Amino acid sequence: MRKILALLFVLISFFPAMHFAVAKNITIESPSNGEKVDAELFVSGTAHKAKEVWVIVHPSETPDYWVQPTVTVKDELWEVQIVIGRPGTIDSGKHFEIMAIADPHQPLVEAQVFNVWPSARWRSQVISITRK
């Protein structure tokens, strides 16, 4: 019984460190959380151990998760232009979330729509933004 408890303690102690390492493989550096953004904007960040990154946009008022163009990672940095909402002012003042992913578990295509964040080996933090 003591061996099992010791093993459980080691696993529980190790898991947070492992989770932290995975979470840091890809980040969004810009825009900042809570920022007000134009309909078209550049999203940039870092990616370790990844060759390409996809940005996903989730309009908070809908169940949709929109795949944006892919971008190639160079020297662990990436930047891609994305679109937030529909043309015109219909989405002004509305809230959106963005996440960057790398090594998706299924092939992605620009403009593809999901009903959840696509699963991937690496995911960034979720950034909340508001459309100007």
N, CA, C and O atoms as a GROMACS GRO file, in nm:
protein
  528
    1MET      N    1   0.082  -0.120   0.000
    1MET     CA    2   0.000   0.000   0.000
    1MET      C    3   0.087   0.127   0.000
    1MET      O    4   0.056   0.224  -0.069
    2ARG      N    5   0.195   0.125   0.077
    2ARG     CA    6   0.283   0.241   0.082
    2ARG      C    7   0.346   0.268  -0.054
    2ARG      O    8   0.364   0.384  -0.092
    3LYS      N    9   0.380   0.162  -0.126
    3LYS     CA   10   0.440   0.179  -0.259
    3LYS      C   11   0.341   0.246  -0.354
    3LYS      O   12   0.379   0.332  -0.433
    4ILE      N   13   0.217   0.206  -0.346
    4ILE     CA   14   0.114   0.265  -0.432
    4ILE      C   15   0.096   0.412  -0.398
    4ILE      O   16   0.087   0.496  -0.488
    5LEU      N   17   0.089   0.444  -0.269
    5LEU     CA   18   0.075   0.584  -0.229
    5LEU      C   19   0.196   0.667  -0.271
    5LEU      O   20   0.181   0.781  -0.314
    6ALA      N   21   0.315   0.610  -0.259
    6ALA     CA   22   0.437   0.681  -0.300
    6ALA      C   23   0.434   0.706  -0.450
    6ALA      O   24   0.470   0.814  -0.496
    7LEU      N   25   0.393   0.606  -0.528
    7LEU     CA   26   0.384   0.621  -0.673
    7LEU      C   27   0.280   0.728  -0.710
    7LEU      O   28   0.305   0.810  -0.798
    8LEU      N   29   0.166   0.726  -0.644
    8LEU     CA   30   0.064   0.828  -0.668
    8LEU      C   31   0.116   0.968  -0.638
    8LEU      O   32   0.091   1.062  -0.713
    9PHE      N   33   0.188   0.983  -0.528
    9PHE     CA   34   0.245   1.112  -0.493
    9PHE      C   35   0.342   1.161  -0.599
    9PHE      O   36   0.340   1.278  -0.636
   10VAL      N   37   0.427   1.072  -0.649
   10VAL     CA   38   0.523   1.109  -0.753
   10VAL      C   39   0.450   1.152  -0.880
   10VAL      O   40   0.486   1.252  -0.941
   11LEU      N   41   0.348   1.076  -0.919
   11LEU     CA   42   0.273   1.110  -1.040
   11LEU      C   43   0.200   1.244  -1.026
   11LEU      O   44   0.201   1.325  -1.118
   12ILE      N   45   0.138   1.265  -0.911
   12ILE     CA   46   0.067   1.391  -0.889
   12ILE      C   47   0.164   1.508  -0.886
   12ILE      O   48   0.134   1.616  -0.937
   13SER      N   49   0.280   1.488  -0.827
   13SER     CA   50   0.382   1.594  -0.821
   13SER      C   51   0.437   1.624  -0.960
   13SER      O   52   0.468   1.739  -0.990
   14PHE      N   53   0.450   1.523  -1.043
   14PHE     CA   54   0.508   1.539  -1.176
   14PHE      C   55   0.410   1.603  -1.273
   14PHE      O   56   0.452   1.680  -1.359
   15PHE      N   57   0.280   1.573  -1.261
   15PHE     CA   58   0.181   1.620  -1.358
   15PHE      C   59   0.178   1.771  -1.375
   15PHE      O   60   0.179   1.816  -1.489
   16PRO      N   61   0.174   1.852  -1.269
   16PRO     CA   62   0.171   1.998  -1.290
   16PRO      C   63   0.292   2.049  -1.367
   16PRO      O   64   0.278   2.138  -1.451
   17ALA      N   65   0.409   1.994  -1.341
   17ALA     CA   66   0.528   2.038  -1.415
   17ALA      C   67   0.518   1.999  -1.561
   17ALA      O   68   0.555   2.077  -1.649
   18MET      N   69   0.467   1.880  -1.588
   18MET     CA   70   0.452   1.835  -1.725
   18MET      C   71   0.348   1.922  -1.796
   18MET      O   72   0.368   1.961  -1.911
   19HIS      N   73   0.237   1.951  -1.730
   19HIS     CA   74   0.132   2.034  -1.789
   19HIS      C   75   0.185   2.174  -1.822
   19HIS      O   76   0.155   2.228  -1.928
   20PHE      N   77   0.263   2.231  -1.733
   20PHE     CA   78   0.321   2.363  -1.756
   20PHE      C   79   0.411   2.363  -1.879
   20PHE      O   80   0.406   2.457  -1.959
   21ALA      N   81   0.492   2.259  -1.895
   21ALA     CA   82   0.584   2.252  -2.009
   21ALA      C   83   0.506   2.245  -2.140
   21ALA      O   84   0.542   2.311  -2.237
   22VAL      N   85   0.399   2.166  -2.143
   22VAL     CA   86   0.320   2.154  -2.265
   22VAL      C   87   0.252   2.287  -2.296
   22VAL      O   88   0.249   2.329  -2.412
   23ALA      N   89   0.198   2.354  -2.195
   23ALA     CA   90   0.126   2.480  -2.216
   23ALA      C   91   0.218   2.588  -2.272
   23ALA      O   92   0.170   2.679  -2.341
   24LYS      N   93   0.346   2.582  -2.245
   24LYS     CA   94   0.439   2.684  -2.291
   24LYS      C   95   0.492   2.659  -2.432
   24LYS      O   96   0.571   2.739  -2.482
   25ASN      N   97   0.451   2.551  -2.497
   25ASN     CA   98   0.501   2.523  -2.632
   25ASN      C   99   0.450   2.622  -2.734
   25ASN      O  100   0.516   2.644  -2.836
   26ILE      N  101   0.336   2.682  -2.710
   26ILE     CA  102   0.282   2.780  -2.804
   26ILE      C  103   0.212   2.890  -2.725
   26ILE      O  104   0.134   2.862  -2.633
   27THR      N  105   0.239   3.015  -2.761
   27THR     CA  106   0.178   3.128  -2.692
   27THR      C  107   0.131   3.233  -2.792
   27THR      O  108   0.181   3.240  -2.905
   28ILE      N  109   0.036   3.313  -2.750
   28ILE     CA  110  -0.004   3.432  -2.824
   28ILE      C  111   0.054   3.550  -2.747
   28ILE      O  112   0.026   3.568  -2.629
   29GLU      N  113   0.135   3.630  -2.815
   29GLU     CA  114   0.197   3.748  -2.754
   29GLU      C  115   0.119   3.875  -2.786
   29GLU      O  116   0.118   3.970  -2.707
   30SER      N  117   0.054   3.877  -2.902
   30SER     CA  118  -0.024   3.993  -2.944
   30SER      C  119  -0.141   3.944  -3.029
   30SER      O  120  -0.120   3.860  -3.117
   31PRO      N  121  -0.261   3.992  -3.006
   31PRO     CA  122  -0.302   4.101  -2.918
   31PRO      C  123  -0.304   4.056  -2.772
   31PRO      O  124  -0.292   3.937  -2.742
   32SER      N  125  -0.320   4.152  -2.684
   32SER     CA  126  -0.328   4.126  -2.541
   32SER      C  127  -0.471   4.089  -2.502
   32SER      O  128  -0.566   4.128  -2.570
   33ASN      N  129  -0.483   4.016  -2.394
   33ASN     CA  130  -0.615   3.981  -2.342
   33ASN      C  131  -0.692   4.109  -2.309
   33ASN      O  132  -0.639   4.198  -2.243
   34GLY      N  133  -0.817   4.117  -2.354
   34GLY     CA  134  -0.902   4.232  -2.327
   34GLY      C  135  -0.887   4.347  -2.426
   34GLY      O  136  -0.956   4.449  -2.413
   35GLU      N  137  -0.799   4.333  -2.524
   35GLU     CA  138  -0.773   4.442  -2.619
   35GLU      C  139  -0.891   4.461  -2.715
   35GLU      O  140  -0.962   4.366  -2.749
   36LYS      N  141  -0.910   4.587  -2.758
   36LYS     CA  142  -1.007   4.618  -2.864
   36LYS      C  143  -0.931   4.616  -2.996
   36LYS      O  144  -0.825   4.676  -3.008
   37VAL      N  145  -0.987   4.545  -3.096
   37VAL     CA  146  -0.914   4.522  -3.220
   37VAL      C  147  -0.999   4.558  -3.342
   37VAL      O  148  -1.122   4.562  -3.336
   38ASP      N  149  -0.930   4.584  -3.453
   38ASP     CA  150  -0.996   4.605  -3.581
   38ASP      C  151  -1.044   4.471  -3.637
   38ASP      O  152  -1.009   4.365  -3.585
   39ALA      N  153  -1.124   4.477  -3.744
   39ALA     CA  154  -1.175   4.356  -3.806
   39ALA      C  155  -1.062   4.268  -3.861
   39ALA      O  156  -1.071   4.146  -3.856
   40GLU      N  157  -0.958   4.330  -3.912
   40GLU     CA  158  -0.840   4.257  -3.959
   40GLU      C  159  -0.725   4.294  -3.868
   40GLU      O  160  -0.700   4.412  -3.843
   41LEU      N  161  -0.655   4.195  -3.819
   41LEU     CA  162  -0.544   4.221  -3.730
   41LEU      C  163  -0.438   4.114  -3.743
   41LEU      O  164  -0.464   4.004  -3.792
   42PHE      N  165  -0.318   4.147  -3.698
   42PHE     CA  166  -0.210   4.050  -3.694
   42PHE      C  167  -0.205   3.988  -3.556
   42PHE      O  168  -0.211   4.058  -3.454
   43VAL      N  169  -0.194   3.857  -3.553
   43VAL     CA  170  -0.177   3.782  -3.429
   43VAL      C  171  -0.037   3.723  -3.436
   43VAL      O  172   0.003   3.667  -3.538
   44SER      N  173   0.037   3.736  -3.326
   44SER     CA  174   0.175   3.684  -3.325
   44SER      C  175   0.203   3.614  -3.193
   44SER      O  176   0.135   3.635  -3.093
   45GLY      N  177   0.305   3.530  -3.197
   45GLY     CA  178   0.342   3.457  -3.077
   45GLY      C  179   0.465   3.374  -3.096
   45GLY      O  180   0.543   3.396  -3.190
   46THR      N  181   0.483   3.279  -3.007
   46THR     CA  182   0.597   3.189  -3.013
   46THR      C  183   0.547   3.046  -3.023
   46THR      O  184   0.436   3.014  -2.979
   47ALA      N  185   0.629   2.961  -3.079
   47ALA     CA  186   0.597   2.818  -3.088
   47ALA      C  187   0.727   2.740  -3.083
   47ALA      O  188   0.816   2.759  -3.166
   48HIS      N  189   0.737   2.653  -2.988
   48HIS     CA  190   0.854   2.567  -2.974
   48HIS      C  191   0.816   2.428  -3.022
   48HIS      O  192   0.709   2.377  -2.988
   49LYS      N  193   0.900   2.367  -3.100
   49LYS     CA  194   0.878   2.231  -3.151
   49LYS      C  195   0.763   2.223  -3.250
   49LYS      O  196   0.709   2.114  -3.270
   50ALA      N  197   0.723   2.331  -3.310
   50ALA     CA  198   0.614   2.330  -3.408
   50ALA      C  199   0.662   2.396  -3.537
   50ALA      O  200   0.740   2.491  -3.534
   51LYS      N  201   0.614   2.346  -3.650
   51LYS     CA  202   0.651   2.402  -3.780
   51LYS      C  203   0.546   2.496  -3.834
   51LYS      O  204   0.578   2.587  -3.911
   52GLU      N  205   0.421   2.476  -3.795
   52GLU     CA  206   0.314   2.566  -3.839
   52GLU      C  207   0.212   2.583  -3.728
   52GLU      O  208   0.196   2.497  -3.641
   53VAL      N  209   0.143   2.696  -3.734
   53VAL     CA  210   0.044   2.733  -3.633
   53VAL      C  211  -0.086   2.770  -3.703
   53VAL      O  212  -0.086   2.828  -3.812
   54TRP      N  213  -0.196   2.736  -3.640
   54TRP     CA  214  -0.329   2.776  -3.683
   54TRP      C  215  -0.390   2.861  -3.573
   54TRP      O  216  -0.377   2.828  -3.456
   55VAL      N  217  -0.456   2.970  -3.610
   55VAL     CA  218  -0.530   3.051  -3.514
   55VAL      C  219  -0.678   3.020  -3.533
   55VAL      O  220  -0.727   3.014  -3.646
   56ILE      N  221  -0.747   3.003  -3.422
   56ILE     CA  222  -0.890   2.973  -3.424
   56ILE      C  223  -0.963   3.091  -3.359
   56ILE      O  224  -0.921   3.140  -3.254
   57VAL      N  225  -1.072   3.136  -3.422
   57VAL     CA  226  -1.152   3.248  -3.371
   57VAL      C  227  -1.288   3.195  -3.328
   57VAL      O  228  -1.356   3.125  -3.404
   58HIS      N  229  -1.327   3.231  -3.205
   58HIS     CA  230  -1.458   3.192  -3.154
   58HIS      C  231  -1.539   3.316  -3.120
   58HIS      O  232  -1.510   3.384  -3.022
   59PRO      N  233  -1.643   3.348  -3.201
   59PRO     CA  234  -1.733   3.458  -3.164
   59PRO      C  235  -1.811   3.414  -3.039
   59PRO      O  236  -1.878   3.311  -3.042
   60SER      N  237  -1.802   3.489  -2.931
   60SER     CA  238  -1.861   3.448  -2.804
   60SER      C  239  -2.011   3.424  -2.810
   60SER      O  240  -2.064   3.345  -2.732
   61GLU      N  241  -2.081   3.492  -2.901
   61GLU     CA  242  -2.227   3.477  -2.911
   61GLU      C  243  -2.272   3.356  -2.992
   61GLU      O  244  -2.392   3.330  -3.004
   62THR      N  245  -2.176   3.281  -3.047
   62THR     CA  246  -2.212   3.166  -3.130
   62THR      C  247  -2.138   3.041  -3.082
   62THR      O  248  -2.043   3.050  -3.005
   63PRO      N  249  -2.182   2.924  -3.129
   63PRO     CA  250  -2.112   2.800  -3.096
   63PRO      C  251  -2.000   2.769  -3.198
   63PRO      O  252  -1.945   2.659  -3.196
   64ASP      N  253  -1.968   2.864  -3.286
   64ASP     CA  254  -1.873   2.838  -3.395
   64ASP      C  255  -1.728   2.872  -3.358
   64ASP      O  256  -1.702   2.966  -3.283
   65TYR      N  257  -1.637   2.793  -3.413
   65TYR     CA  258  -1.492   2.813  -3.397
   65TYR      C  259  -1.433   2.811  -3.537
   65TYR      O  260  -1.429   2.707  -3.602
   66TRP      N  261  -1.388   2.928  -3.584
   66TRP     CA  262  -1.345   2.946  -3.722
   66TRP      C  263  -1.194   2.932  -3.737
   66TRP      O  264  -1.117   2.997  -3.665
   67VAL      N  265  -1.152   2.847  -3.831
   67VAL     CA  266  -1.010   2.827  -3.859
   67VAL      C  267  -0.961   2.940  -3.949
   67VAL      O  268  -1.022   2.969  -4.053
   68GLN      N  269  -0.852   3.002  -3.910
   68GLN     CA  270  -0.790   3.111  -3.985
   68GLN      C  271  -0.674   3.055  -4.068
   68GLN      O  272  -0.645   2.936  -4.058
   69PRO      N  273  -0.607   3.137  -4.149
   69PRO     CA  274  -0.496   3.086  -4.231
   69PRO      C  275  -0.384   3.029  -4.144
   69PRO      O  276  -0.360   3.074  -4.032
   70THR      N  277  -0.315   2.930  -4.198
   70THR     CA  278  -0.200   2.872  -4.130
   70THR      C  279  -0.078   2.962  -4.149
   70THR      O  280  -0.072   3.041  -4.244
   71VAL      N  281   0.017   2.951  -4.060
   71VAL     CA  282   0.139   3.029  -4.069
   71VAL      C  283   0.257   2.939  -4.034
   71VAL      O  284   0.248   2.854  -3.945
   72THR      N  285   0.367   2.957  -4.106
   72THR     CA  286   0.488   2.881  -4.080
   72THR      C  287   0.568   2.947  -3.968
   72THR      O  288   0.582   3.070  -3.964
   73VAL      N  289   0.619   2.867  -3.879
   73VAL     CA  290   0.700   2.915  -3.767
   73VAL      C  291   0.844   2.930  -3.814
   73VAL      O  292   0.900   2.839  -3.875
   74LYS      N  293   0.904   3.046  -3.784
   74LYS     CA  294   1.044   3.072  -3.818
   74LYS      C  295   1.116   3.119  -3.694
   74LYS      O  296   1.077   3.218  -3.632
   75ASP      N  297   1.222   3.048  -3.656
   75ASP     CA  298   1.299   3.081  -3.535
   75ASP      C  299   1.209   3.090  -3.413
   75ASP      O  300   1.227   3.177  -3.328
   76GLU      N  301   1.113   3.000  -3.404
   76GLU     CA  302   1.018   2.988  -3.293
   76GLU      C  303   0.920   3.105  -3.283
   76GLU      O  304   0.854   3.121  -3.180
   77LEU      N  305   0.912   3.188  -3.388
   77LEU     CA  306   0.818   3.301  -3.390
   77LEU      C  307   0.719   3.283  -3.504
   77LEU      O  308   0.751   3.221  -3.606
   78TRP      N  309   0.600   3.335  -3.488
   78TRP     CA  310   0.499   3.330  -3.593
   78TRP      C  311   0.413   3.456  -3.588
   78TRP      O  312   0.399   3.519  -3.483
   79GLU      N  313   0.355   3.490  -3.703
   79GLU     CA  314   0.264   3.603  -3.714
   79GLU      C  315   0.173   3.578  -3.832
   79GLU      O  316   0.219   3.537  -3.939
   80VAL      N  317   0.044   3.603  -3.814
   80VAL     CA  318  -0.053   3.580  -3.921
   80VAL      C  319  -0.163   3.684  -3.912
   80VAL      O  320  -0.202   3.726  -3.803
   81GLN      N  321  -0.214   3.725  -4.028
   81GLN     CA  322  -0.328   3.818  -4.031
   81GLN      C  323  -0.456   3.736  -4.029
   81GLN      O  324  -0.471   3.640  -4.104
   82ILE      N  325  -0.548   3.776  -3.940
   82ILE     CA  326  -0.676   3.706  -3.929
   82ILE      C  327  -0.790   3.806  -3.941
   82ILE      O  328  -0.769   3.927  -3.940
   83VAL      N  329  -0.911   3.752  -3.952
   83VAL     CA  330  -1.032   3.835  -3.961
   83VAL      C  331  -1.119   3.806  -3.840
   83VAL      O  332  -1.142   3.690  -3.804
   84ILE      N  333  -1.166   3.912  -3.777
   84ILE     CA  334  -1.254   3.901  -3.660
   84ILE      C  335  -1.393   3.948  -3.701
   84ILE      O  336  -1.415   4.067  -3.722
   85GLY      N  337  -1.486   3.856  -3.711
   85GLY     CA  338  -1.625   3.890  -3.742
   85GLY      C  339  -1.651   3.912  -3.890
   85GLY      O  340  -1.569   3.882  -3.976
   86ARG      N  341  -1.769   3.965  -3.916
   86ARG     CA  342  -1.818   3.986  -4.052
   86ARG      C  343  -1.779   4.125  -4.102
   86ARG      O  344  -1.746   4.213  -4.022
   87PRO      N  345  -1.783   4.144  -4.235
   87PRO     CA  346  -1.753   4.277  -4.290
   87PRO      C  347  -1.851   4.382  -4.238
   87PRO      O  348  -1.964   4.351  -4.199
   88GLY      N  349  -1.806   4.507  -4.240
   88GLY     CA  350  -1.892   4.615  -4.194
   88GLY      C  351  -1.886   4.630  -4.043
   88GLY      O  352  -1.790   4.586  -3.978
   89THR      N  353  -1.989   4.692  -3.987
   89THR     CA  354  -1.989   4.723  -3.844
   89THR      C  355  -2.082   4.633  -3.762
   89THR      O  356  -2.100   4.656  -3.642
   90ILE      N  357  -2.140   4.532  -3.824
   90ILE     CA  358  -2.237   4.446  -3.756
   90ILE      C  359  -2.180   4.380  -3.631
   90ILE      O  360  -2.254   4.353  -3.536
   91ASP      N  361  -2.048   4.352  -3.629
   91ASP     CA  362  -1.988   4.286  -3.513
   91ASP      C  363  -1.909   4.381  -3.423
   91ASP      O  364  -1.838   4.336  -3.332
   92SER      N  365  -1.921   4.511  -3.447
   92SER     CA  366  -1.855   4.610  -3.360
   92SER      C  367  -1.906   4.596  -3.217
   92SER      O  368  -2.026   4.586  -3.194
   93GLY      N  369  -1.814   4.596  -3.122
   93GLY     CA  370  -1.850   4.584  -2.981
   93GLY      C  371  -1.871   4.442  -2.933
   93GLY      O  372  -1.894   4.419  -2.814
   94LYS      N  373  -1.863   4.346  -3.023
   94LYS     CA  374  -1.885   4.207  -2.984
   94LYS      C  375  -1.754   4.144  -2.937
   94LYS      O  376  -1.644   4.185  -2.975
   95HIS      N  377  -1.770   4.042  -2.854
   95HIS     CA  378  -1.655   3.974  -2.793
   95HIS      C  379  -1.620   3.847  -2.870
   95HIS      O  380  -1.707   3.776  -2.919
   96PHE      N  381  -1.490   3.822  -2.879
   96PHE     CA  382  -1.436   3.705  -2.948
   96PHE      C  383  -1.326   3.645  -2.862
   96PHE      O  384  -1.267   3.713  -2.778
   97GLU      N  385  -1.299   3.517  -2.884
   97GLU     CA  386  -1.184   3.451  -2.824
   97GLU      C  387  -1.096   3.399  -2.936
   97GLU      O  388  -1.146   3.358  -3.041
   98ILE      N  389  -0.965   3.399  -2.913
   98ILE     CA  390  -0.874   3.340  -3.010
   98ILE      C  391  -0.779   3.245  -2.936
   98ILE      O  392  -0.743   3.267  -2.821
   99MET      N  393  -0.740   3.141  -3.007
   99MET     CA  394  -0.643   3.044  -2.957
   99MET      C  395  -0.556   3.003  -3.074
   99MET      O  396  -0.604   2.991  -3.187
  100ALA      N  397  -0.428   2.981  -3.047
  100ALA     CA  398  -0.338   2.927  -3.148
  100ALA      C  399  -0.313   2.780  -3.116
  100ALA      O  400  -0.300   2.742  -3.000
  101ILE      N  401  -0.308   2.698  -3.221
  101ILE     CA  402  -0.281   2.556  -3.201
  101ILE      C  403  -0.172   2.512  -3.297
  101ILE      O  404  -0.150   2.573  -3.401
  102ALA      N  405  -0.106   2.404  -3.260
  102ALA     CA  406  -0.005   2.344  -3.346
  102ALA      C  407  -0.019   2.192  -3.339
  102ALA      O  408  -0.060   2.137  -3.237
  103ASP      N  409   0.015   2.128  -3.448
  103ASP     CA  410   0.005   1.983  -3.459
  103ASP      C  411  -0.138   1.935  -3.430
  103ASP      O  412  -0.160   1.856  -3.338
  104PRO      N  413  -0.236   1.984  -3.511
  104PRO     CA  414  -0.375   1.944  -3.489
  104PRO      C  415  -0.393   1.794  -3.510
  104PRO      O  416  -0.320   1.732  -3.587
  105HIS      N  417  -0.490   1.736  -3.440
  105HIS     CA  418  -0.515   1.593  -3.450
  105HIS      C  419  -0.589   1.553  -3.577
  105HIS      O  420  -0.602   1.435  -3.608
  106GLN      N  421  -0.636   1.651  -3.651
  106GLN     CA  422  -0.699   1.624  -3.781
  106GLN      C  423  -0.658   1.738  -3.875
  106GLN      O  424  -0.626   1.847  -3.830
  107PRO      N  425  -0.659   1.712  -4.005
  107PRO     CA  426  -0.623   1.820  -4.099
  107PRO      C  427  -0.719   1.938  -4.088
  107PRO      O  428  -0.839   1.919  -4.071
  108LEU      N  429  -0.664   2.058  -4.098
  108LEU     CA  430  -0.745   2.180  -4.092
  108LEU      C  431  -0.739   2.251  -4.225
  108LEU      O  432  -0.641   2.240  -4.299
  109VAL      N  433  -0.845   2.325  -4.256
  109VAL     CA  434  -0.854   2.404  -4.378
  109VAL      C  435  -0.905   2.542  -4.338
  109VAL      O  436  -0.997   2.554  -4.256
  110GLU      N  437  -0.846   2.646  -4.395
  110GLU     CA  438  -0.892   2.782  -4.367
  110GLU      C  439  -1.041   2.793  -4.391
  110GLU      O  440  -1.093   2.740  -4.489
  111ALA      N  441  -1.112   2.863  -4.302
  111ALA     CA  442  -1.258   2.886  -4.305
  111ALA      C  443  -1.338   2.764  -4.258
  111ALA      O  444  -1.461   2.770  -4.258
  112GLN      N  445  -1.273   2.657  -4.219
  112GLN     CA  446  -1.342   2.542  -4.161
  112GLN      C  447  -1.404   2.586  -4.028
  112GLN      O  448  -1.346   2.667  -3.956
  113VAL      N  449  -1.521   2.531  -3.996
  113VAL     CA  450  -1.592   2.570  -3.874
  113VAL      C  451  -1.612   2.445  -3.788
  113VAL      O  452  -1.654   2.340  -3.836
  114PHE      N  453  -1.581   2.460  -3.659
  114PHE     CA  454  -1.601   2.353  -3.561
  114PHE      C  455  -1.702   2.400  -3.457
  114PHE      O  456  -1.735   2.518  -3.451
  115ASN      N  457  -1.751   2.306  -3.375
  115ASN     CA  458  -1.840   2.345  -3.265
  115ASN      C  459  -1.768   2.340  -3.130
  115ASN      O  460  -1.830   2.362  -3.025
  116VAL      N  461  -1.638   2.312  -3.132
  116VAL     CA  462  -1.548   2.317  -3.015
  116VAL      C  463  -1.410   2.357  -3.066
  116VAL      O  464  -1.385   2.356  -3.186
  117TRP      N  465  -1.320   2.392  -2.972
  117TRP     CA  466  -1.182   2.417  -3.015
  117TRP      C  467  -1.128   2.290  -3.078
  117TRP      O  468  -1.144   2.182  -3.020
  118PRO      N  469  -1.065   2.297  -3.194
  118PRO     CA  470  -1.007   2.176  -3.254
  118PRO      C  471  -0.901   2.117  -3.160
  118PRO      O  472  -0.825   2.190  -3.096
  119SER      N  473  -0.897   1.986  -3.154
  119SER     CA  474  -0.797   1.923  -3.068
  119SER      C  475  -0.661   1.926  -3.138
  119SER      O  476  -0.651   1.915  -3.260
  120ALA      N  477  -0.558   1.943  -3.057
  120ALA     CA  478  -0.423   1.955  -3.110
  120ALA      C  479  -0.324   1.915  -3.002
  120ALA      O  480  -0.355   1.914  -2.883
  121ARG      N  481  -0.205   1.882  -3.046
  121ARG     CA  482  -0.099   1.846  -2.951
  121ARG      C  483  -0.065   1.964  -2.861
  121ARG      O  484  -0.044   1.948  -2.741
  122TRP      N  485  -0.059   2.085  -2.921
  122TRP     CA  486  -0.024   2.205  -2.844
  122TRP      C  487  -0.130   2.311  -2.865
  122TRP      O  488  -0.180   2.332  -2.976
  123ARG      N  489  -0.165   2.380  -2.756
  123ARG     CA  490  -0.263   2.488  -2.759
  123ARG      C  491  -0.210   2.605  -2.678
  123ARG      O  492  -0.146   2.587  -2.574
  124SER      N  493  -0.237   2.724  -2.727
  124SER     CA  494  -0.200   2.844  -2.651
  124SER      C  495  -0.306   2.874  -2.547
  124SER      O  496  -0.405   2.802  -2.534
  125GLN      N  497  -0.283   2.980  -2.474
  125GLN     CA  498  -0.386   3.032  -2.386
  125GLN      C  499  -0.497   3.091  -2.473
  125GLN      O  500  -0.475   3.118  -2.591
  126VAL      N  501  -0.614   3.110  -2.416
  126VAL     CA  502  -0.725   3.173  -2.486
  126VAL      C  503  -0.718   3.323  -2.457
  126VAL      O  504  -0.708   3.364  -2.342
  127ILE      N  505  -0.725   3.403  -2.563
  127ILE     CA  506  -0.723   3.549  -2.552
  127ILE      C  507  -0.863   3.600  -2.583
  127ILE      O  508  -0.921   3.565  -2.685
  128SER      N  509  -0.918   3.683  -2.494
  128SER     CA  510  -1.048   3.747  -2.518
  128SER      C  511  -1.024   3.886  -2.573
  128SER      O  512  -0.944   3.963  -2.519
  129ILE      N  513  -1.094   3.918  -2.682
  129ILE     CA  514  -1.079   4.048  -2.747
  129ILE      C  515  -1.217   4.103  -2.780
  129ILE      O  516  -1.316   4.030  -2.780
  130THR      N  517  -1.223   4.233  -2.808
  130THR     CA  518  -1.348   4.297  -2.849
  130THR      C  519  -1.324   4.366  -2.981
  130THR      O  520  -1.223   4.433  -2.999
  131ARG      N  521  -1.416   4.349  -3.073
  131ARG     CA  522  -1.406   4.412  -3.204
  131ARG      C  523  -1.442   4.560  -3.191
  131ARG      O  524  -1.544   4.594  -3.130
  132LYS      N  525  -1.359   4.649  -3.248
  132LYS     CA  526  -1.388   4.794  -3.249
  132LYS      C  527  -1.509   4.824  -3.335
  132LYS      O  528  -1.548   4.940  -3.348
   0.00000   0.00000   0.00000
